[in-house]
Amino acid sequence: MALVQVPSNQEKNTFTIHKIEMIEANLIKTLSKEIREEIICIRRHIHAHPELSYQEVETANFISAKLTEWNISHEKGIGGHGIAAIIKGKNPTKKVIALRADMDALPITEKNDISFKSQNTGVMHACGHDVHSSSLLGTAKILNSLKSGFEGTVKLIFQPAEEKLPGGASLMIKAGILENPKPDVIIAQHVFTQLPVGKAGFFAGKYMASSDELYIIINGQGGHAAVPAGVINPLFLAARLLVMLEELSHDLSLAAVPTILTFGKITGAGATNIIPDEVRIEGTFRTMDEGWRQQVHERLKTLVAEFSDSCEGTVDLDIIIGYPCLTNDETITRQAINYTGQYLGRENVLQLSTWMASEDFAFYSMEIPACFYRIGTGNPSHNIISPVHTATFNIDEDALEISTGLMAWIAINLLRED
């Protein structure tokens, strides 16, 4: 990792340092409005230059350059291309709040007709990490201008590789991101186009599912399709096994714990007249309870092993352990809901349902009290409705003014909490 020295020349600091004793929501709203266009430009730059997980070199350099421009001390190269920035208020050891944004993109070809469309073929910010990173930069700029008005320290975490195992969060934790200083609380936000701009959603407790990757290899004996009696067709074995797995999936869906077992890919490199030697099946298993997760792993292993013993071919199952359940600390989440109501209005704070997607922010939530909330980015009147992980995903950029200020407001108020 590398410590980035900020310029000592105060002329480099392009925003006003506000010296006040009590920070009010209206001040933060004013500051968010002042930097609105700058943050939109930052978001558009990041969006136009997406990088896949573990490849976020230029994204990290761009974020580092902005932090340096704004005289915010930070370190690069944490757990890969991760960045940690520190903003110290008065009495900096009193309390530490961490704010996290991810910055990697997805292997999707963008279909949006916009001026800042992805310039990297086959790569797109289709999950809003460009929004998360630019928003956290805006929050950093606001907090840095207010640091004489609050006590404690804010640690800003710009994290790589959320989209791909083992997850940048786990790597940054191993590299010590939750030490020196150790945060008391960690907060993150995520875009949500199903929620209109101006609203935010929360869920206290177990919010997002664990996620494991399933890989099954079925080996038979290939040959000419005209002589099927002399072969062991792995496609037929795969079909039989998938029916058994579908039955198991149905049984699991009836469990008290939310559970998903599904398969999305099957590959058998044969042809109309060729029976392949091998078929591969790929899927996912998700649930909301770690104990149940282990029980289902054992059921899957037993089912596949018994099937393999009973068939002419061989079947191997590989379970790649993914992200754990994401648990929002109930106390911290209630406090964040209260502050969000103050900032947006109580009517704009919504109760979310559990979400069977997974997030490597869960690794942080296992270490320290955490709150992961959703920020409204949708606008049906402008046809901004596409969900994440689609080629037409986009946001209403009015959300950037809201998200930058809201996170700053939540952070400052959490620092005030005993």
N, C-alpha and C positions, 0 to 999 in steps of 0.2 A: 504494500500500500504506500501511497505517497501523500505527504502533507503539502497542500497548496498554499503558498504564502499570498495573502492579499496585499494590494498596494498600500503603502503607508500614506501616499498622497491623497488627502481628503477630497481633492477635486475629482477623483475617480468616483466618489460617492454621488450618485445622480438623483438622490431623493432626500427629502427633509427628515432629520432626526427630530421626532416629537418628544419634548420633555414635559411629561404630564404625570400626575400622581394617580389618577383613576381613569382607566381607559373605558370608554363607552362604545356601545354598538354603532352609534351614528358616525363616530370617528372612523371606525373600521370600514363602514359602508362607503364613506367618502374616499378613503384611501383605495379601496377596491375599485371604485369608479375611476379614480385618477389613473390607475395602471391597467385598466381594462383593455385598451387597444394594444398595449405592449404585450400583455399576456396572450391575447388572441394571436398576435404575430408569432410569439414563441410557440404556441400550440401548432400553428400552421407549418412552421419550419420543421418541428419534430414529426408532424404527420407526413410531410412530404419526403422525409428521409428516414423511414422505418428500418429497424434492424432486428433480426431474429434473436431469440434467446441465446445468451452467451456470446453474442457478437456485437454488443451495443457500444462499440468503441467511439464512434462519432457522436452518438447521443450523449454519452458520458462526458465527452470533451466539450460539447455544446453547453451542457448544464454546468459544468465546472467553470467555463468561461463567464457565464452569467453570474454565478456566485462570486467569482473573483471581481467582476465589474462592480458588484454591489458591496464589496468589502466584507463578505461573509466567509469566515474561515472554514475550511473543509479538507477532508482527506479523500483521495481517489484509490481505486484498485482494491476495494474491500470485497472479499468473496467473489472475485471476478472483476466486473466493471462497476461495482457499487460505489456510492459516494455517501459520506456522512458529513453533514455540516452542523455547526454549533452556533447558536445565538444565545449569549449570556445576558440575562437581565441583572438587576440588583440582587445581591445575596444569591449568587448562582448555584450554590450547593443546597439551597432550601428544598427544591423539588425539580425533577427532570421529566419533561413530557417529550415523547418521541412521536414524530409525524412521518408516515411512510407513503411513498408513491412508487409504483413499478414503471418500467420504461421500455420493455421489450415488445415486439410486434409479432404478428402471426403470418404463417405461410399461406396467404390469401391474395388473390389478384383483385385489386380494387375496381369497382364498377361505378363509383361516384363520378359525376361530371362536375368537378370543382377545380378551382385554380390551383389549389395546393394538393392535388391528387398525388398519391405515392409515386415517387420517381424510381423506386426500386422494384423492378418487375417481380411479381409473385410474392411480394411482402407488403403487409398493410397493418396499420394500427386499427384493427377491427375490434379491439376490446377496450379501447379508450385509454390506453396507457399514456398516449400523448397528452390527453386531457389531465390525467393524474399528475404527470410530471410538470407540466406547465402550470397547473393550479398550485402545486406545492412550491414552485418557484415564486409565484405571486404571493403565497402565504409567507414565504421566507422574507420577501421584500417588505411586506407589511410589518411583520414581527421585528425585523431588524430596525425599522424606523421607530418602533415603539419600545425598544428594549430598556430605555430609562424609566419606563412607566410600569414595569412588572418585575416581580421577583422570581428567581428560578432560572432554569435553562431549558431551551428547546433544542432537541436533536432532530435534524431533518435527514431522513433516510431515502435516498434515491436507489431503488433496488433493481437489479437485472433479473432476467430469467424467471419470471413468475409462471410463464406458460409451459415450462418443460421441466420434467424431473431431472435432478432431485429438488429443484426449486431454488431460486436465488436467496430466498429468505433463510433456508437451512444453511446455505453456504456463508451468508453474512453473519448469522448467529455463531457458526463455528469460528469465524474470523474475529469475533469479539464485538459485534455491533451493539450488543446489549450490555456492554461494559464501558467504563472510562469515558463519560459517566454512565452509570446504569440508570435507564429510564424507570420511573415509577409506573408509567402508563404509556401505552402506544395506541395511536389513532390512525385510521386510514379511511378513505372514501372511494367509492366505485361508481362509475357512470351507470345510469339506468334510463333508457329511452322510453320505457313503459311508464315512467313517472314524469309528469310535466315539469318544465323549468320553473323554479321557484319553490319546489317541494323537496323534502328529504324523507327517507324512510329508515326505520331502525327495528332491530329485533334483539331482545335481551335473552341470553342463554345460547344454546346450541343452534347456530344459524345456518351453517353450510356443511355439506357432507364431506366425509373422507372419500378418497378416490384412489382405487388401485387399478392397474393395467393388467389385463389377462391375455396371455399368449399361449395358444394350443397348437402343437404340431402333431399331425396324424401321418404316420408313415405306413404305406402299403407296399404294393409291388406293381409298378407300372408296366405298360406294354401296349400292343396294338389293339385298338378298339374292336377290330374284327375277330380277335381271339380272346374274348373276355374271360373264358373259363380258366385261362392260365395266369390270371392276375388277381391282385387284391386291390380293389378300387377304393382309394382313400376318400373320394368324393361321396360315395355311399356311406362310408363310416362317418364322415363329417355330418351328413344329413341326419343320421340316426342320433349322433351325439348332440346335435343342435336341438333336436326335438326333446331330448332328456333335459338339456339345459333350459329350454323354454318352460318345461314343466316345473323345474326347480325355481326359475324366476317367478312364476306364478305363485308358488308356495311362499316364497320370500316376501312377495308384495303384500301378503296377508299378515305379516308379522306386525307386532306392536310398534317396532322401530321402523321409520321410513327407510326403505331399501330398494335399490335398483340393481338388477343384473341384466346386462344387455350386450349384444354382440353386433359390431358394425362393419366387420371386414372379413371376407373369406377369399383365400387365394389358392388356386390349384392350376399350376402352369401346364395344362394339357391342351388338347385341341379336339376337334370333332372326331378325329381318328386316333387320338393319343390319350391313354389313361396315365395320369402323372403318378410319380412315386410318392408325392407328398402334398398335403393340403395344410394351410395355415389359417387359423381363426384368431381374430383379435376382438377384445371386448373390454368392458369396464364394470367394476363393482363399486357401488357407493352406498354409504349408510351414515347414520347419525350417532352411532354408539360404538365405542372402541372395543368393548367386550364382545358384542354381537359381530363386529367385523371379524374378529379372530375365529369365532364359531363358524361363520360362513366360509372362511378360507378353508377350514378343515372339511366342511361338507363338499366343497368344490374338489379338493384334493381326493377325497374318498370316491366321489362319483366318477372322476376321470380315471382313477386307478382301477376301479372295478370294471369300468367299460373297457379299458385297455386289456385287462386280464381275460375278458370274455370275447374279444374280437380277434380276428386273424392278424391284424396289424398291431402297431404300437402307438400309444398316445401319451404325450408329455404335456404337462401344464406348468407354466411359469407365471407366478403371481409377482408382479413388480409393485412393491409397497409404495404408494403415493402419499398424498398430503393427508394429514389428520383432519378430524372435525374442527371447524372453526367455532370457537365459543366466545361470545361477547360477554364480558364481565357485567353482571347485572347492575352493580352500583355505578360503575363508570358509564354504562349505557344510559341509565336513568338520568345521570347528571348531564350527559351530552344531549339527551332529548330535551331537557329543561332549557339548556343554553340555546339550542336550535330553535325552540319555541320563542325565546326572547328575540332572536335574530330574524327569523322568517315569519313569525306569527304562529300561534298554536295550531291554527287550522291548516297549516302547511307542513306539519310533522305527522307522518303516517306510520302505522304499525305494519311491518312487513310480515310475510309468511316465511317459513323455512325454505331454503333454496338448495336443491340437490346438486348444484354445481360445486366445484371445489376451488380453493384459493390457498396459496402457500403462506398467506398472512396467518393461517392457522398455526404455523410453527411459532410465531411471536405470541399468539394467544395462549400457547401452552407454557410459556415462560413468564409472562407478566400480564397484569390486567390489561385487556384490550377492548377496543370498540371499532367495528368495521361497519360503516353505514353506507347508504346509497344516496347519491345526489341526482335529482331530476335533471335530465338532459333532453327530454323529448319535446316535440312540438308538432302535433298532427296537422295543424294548419299549414305548416311548411313541409309536410311529408317526411318529417324526421321521426320515423317510427321503427326503423329496422333494428332488430336486436343485435347484441354483440355477437362476434364470430360469424358475421355475414359480410358479403362483398359490398353491400350498400350501407353499412353502418356509418352514422354520422351523428353529430350533436348540434343542438341549438347553442351557439357560442355565448348567448346571454348567461348560460350556466357558469361560465368561467368567472364572471364578476361575482357571482353568488358563492361559488365553491372556494375561491381564494379567501374571501372575507369570513365565511362561516367557519372554516378550519382555524383561522387565526383567532376568532372569537371563542371557539371551544377550547383551544389551547390555553389562551390567557385565563379563562375562567377555571380550567382544571388546575392551573398553577396556583390559583387563589384558594383552592380547596385544601383543607387540613389533611 
